[in-house]
């Protein structure tokens, strides 16, 4: 009986953890704010974060900060802004936050194309 109860408890914990993971992965309803391109491109840090995510698609905050050569606090603030304007999507897996470049957004897709053109133009 003890073994059956323990087994059922473990199954319930696994199902709960899986449900939480699925719930955290689902896109949160975030009110997208209106912005101008000058708001997004006015910060070198935001541009570095956007370029990093456009290239690598998904990263956690620490990896973004490391690649963009920014501190954690600044990276967090920029990611918050970029999420609010709809260029980046935040996903939570427990305590870990993953940020994804929102390529389905036409403005994000346009910025990614601009980064690619700029990068390729500088090769010649």
Rosetta blueprint (number, residue, H / E / L):
1 X L
2 X H
3 X H
4 X H
5 X H
6 X H
7 X H
8 X H
9 X H
10 X H
11 X H
12 X H
13 X H
14 X H
15 X H
16 X H
17 X H
18 X H
19 X H
20 X H
21 X H
22 X H
23 X H
24 X H
25 X H
26 X L
27 X L
28 X L
29 X L
30 X L
31 X L
32 X L
33 X L
34 X L
35 X L
36 X L
37 X H
38 X H
39 X H
40 X H
41 X H
42 X L
43 X L
44 X H
45 X H
46 X H
47 X H
48 X H
49 X H
50 X H
51 X H
52 X H
53 X H
54 X H
55 X H
56 X H
57 X L
58 X E
59 X E
60 X E
61 X H
62 X H
63 X H
64 X H
65 X H
66 X H
67 X H
68 X H
69 X L
70 X L
71 X L
72 X H
73 X H
74 X H
75 X H
76 X H
77 X H
78 X H
79 X H
80 X H
81 X H
82 X H
83 X H
84 X H
85 X L
86 X L
87 X L
88 X E
89 X E
90 X E
91 X E
92 X E
93 X E
94 X L
95 X L
96 X E
97 X E
98 X E
99 X E
100 X E
101 X E
102 X L
103 X L
104 X L
105 X L
106 X H
107 X H
108 X H
109 X H
110 X H
111 X H
112 X H
113 X H
114 X H
115 X H
116 X H
117 X H
118 X H
119 X H
120 X H
121 X H
122 X L
123 X L
124 X L
